[in-house]
Amino acid sequence: PAVAQETIRFAVTDIDGLEALQREMGPFKDAFEAASGLKVEFFPVSGRTVAVEAMAADQVDFVMTGPAEYVVFNARLEAKPVVTWVRPDYYSTLVVLEGSAAQSAADLKGTKVSFGEVGSTSQHLGPASLLAEAGLTYATDYEPVFLNRNVAVEALIAGEIAAIGLNRTHIDSITKKFPDQKFRVLAKGEELPSDVLLVSPKVAPEVIEAVRKTFAEKGDVLLAALTQTEENAKYLGGGFGADVTDADYDIVRKMFANVGVTEFTEFVGE
């Protein structure tokens, strides 16, 4: 191929440091190089802000990130989506204790609701949008707080908060961590847009096409390699989507608006 031996610089926004990147993504890197003929050079970052600054400085070509982060990369740098990384059962929920008096999201008016990481698609923007759909205005009709997941459950048990915004995977996590408690899903959202591999506008079109084609044609091999590591178990049963468009993420832009953000050039909370 014309792009063979070309080196692409690759970052993942939620993996901190080179050692973790090599451990969690090493098998995928090896499989992708073998399937594509491209060389992959890991570019470690310590978060989404560092990643977007690195792309702005032309230090990184491709970034694997979440839906909310993609919106900011696109607004700031005109980064484009290349391929989605599909997570099965990727949706947001509002969870209460089984004995809670709340029967709908609207019943959370006047309470405290805990979310996960500020700006997270599934743990913040998605749950806040469930409340917006129930007619509750962010930070007006209820008080948003941001607690570590286990701390949030303890606060829920103590009656200090009324609900927690979680994604589907986290419900399994808290159920195992707190086996004596029973939780109830008060509201469940639609499937969220997938995680996405995005590309800098400075990368040559033929390289982008080679990457997209590799995922389209060798997806099974790449997924098997990716999910060899425990940290990527969330992609088990998923796959890759090579026909992604920017418009697929308009729903995330609406979620930003639901938490009072109408400019997409900064990460929420930063």
Disulfide bonds with the S-S distance in Angstrom:
none
